[in-house]
Amino acid sequence: MPISKLTIKPVDYMYGAILVRNIGIGIQNLVIARLLYDATHSAVDFGLVLVLENLIVTSLQLFAGPLVDGGRQKRIMATADVLTGAIICVASMSLTQQTVFQWIVAAVVVMSITKPFFSSAAFAIGPAIAPGETLIRYNSFSVVMIQVGQIIGVVCAGIFLGHFGSTPTFFLNGLAYIMSAGLIGMTRIPVIEAAPDSGEKQRLKFFQGWGEFVEHLQIDRGLMWQLILVNVNFLLVLFVNVALVPIVAVDFHGNPYWLSILDGSFAVGAFFSSSLIASFITRWATRRTVLGGLIVQVMAFVGLALGDGRLQMGIFLLSMLSMGMGNTISLSAFMTSLQTRTPPVMRGRTAAASKTVLAILSMILIPLVTQVQTLSLQYGILLSAGIGLLFIVIILVLEHPKLVGNHLFNEPMSR
């Protein structure tokens, strides 16, 4: 087909933005750690930077939600990426041995400020760019783009760090964000209903906006529990990320290629499952699709913990493949249900509230899991499986008619 006759849909530009942005994130995760370690020869500063990032992101979630609900979500996303890309490019060109830490902190501060606004706007924009039944496809393929993008980013970072050094690699990181902003700007997005009294009045009524949201959650208890429980999928990915390096160190003698292979297996699983989710929901409904995806993830953790002997490599690969499939299925179904049941004027606040819950749960559970892993890697991985199983039990208990019942997923229990 001639290029002139190719039809590029708005959603395709957004897929491109998600892919390019996550290539930048994949580069960023390695290059910042490398820059700080080369400058200080200590991992302590990198830990301090991560703590700073979490504190800023968590504190700004409350402001991001109402602003996003005031409208102009596309502009918010593009502006966030332009600012992030610009500060990284400037920092990369200004680095010296004496100023590395200062410029990294400056870049992380800007990234942390823009991150909650971007994520809340991205959540709100999904149902507008992919209305109706196409939303599940959009969410599932977005998960794939995130995974593939970050893997490409890690590979690019390794190549660029080896051949060109940290400074050009850091500049490439910033360039990826700017390219993402350009693709977002090219995306045509229908007008999204804005919260009443948006603009200056809305900013003055910050607390009133959150008060209205809390009142809505009291009426729709299913929405309240959904924005909490959806985070189990993000937590399980964090758990597997903190387990991968120790697994490779213990079972594969620290071979870095196995780190890429196992991470790649997760992405392959996510890719192959993305086209199946719509049919799963049609056949089994959201509830069973979510539970099925979570059960697969729990079983994958058990496989990672107990894999041994001649079949060890195969078990690990199958476990990571299953993890990618289960996570994509559960997260996409959960996220689509959450987006569609949330009133358009409250999607920004819903995303902000959910991310705040995730930050709190992460600060509690990640140290717990990593501490157990230092005592026994196997028990740490099994603890991750146990946390996933606990969330499954919570979902099943909440479905009791005397609690939330069929309002949890907003569908008949018979399904």
Secondary structure, DSSP 8 states (H G I E B T S, - for coil): --GGG----HHHHHHHHHHHHHHHHHHHHHHHHHHHHHHHS-SHHHHHHHHHHHHHHHHHHHHHHHHHHTS-HHHHHHHHHHHHHHHHHHHHHH--TTTHHHHHHHHHHHHHHHHHHHHHHHHHHHHHHS-TTHHHHHHHHHHHHHHHHHHHHHHHHHHHHHHT-HHHHHHHHHHHHHHHHHHHHT---------TT-THHHHHTHHHHHHHHHHHHHH-HHHHHHHHHTHHHHHHHHHHHHHHHHHHHHHSTT-HHHHHHHHHHHHHHHHHHHTTHHHHHHHHHHHHHHHHHHHHHHHHHHHHHH--GGGHHHHHHHHHHHHHHHHHHHHHHHHHHHHHHS-GGGHHHHHHHHHHHHHHHHHHHHHHHHHHHHH-HHHHHHHHHHHHHHHHHHHHHHTSTTTTGGGTTTS-TT-
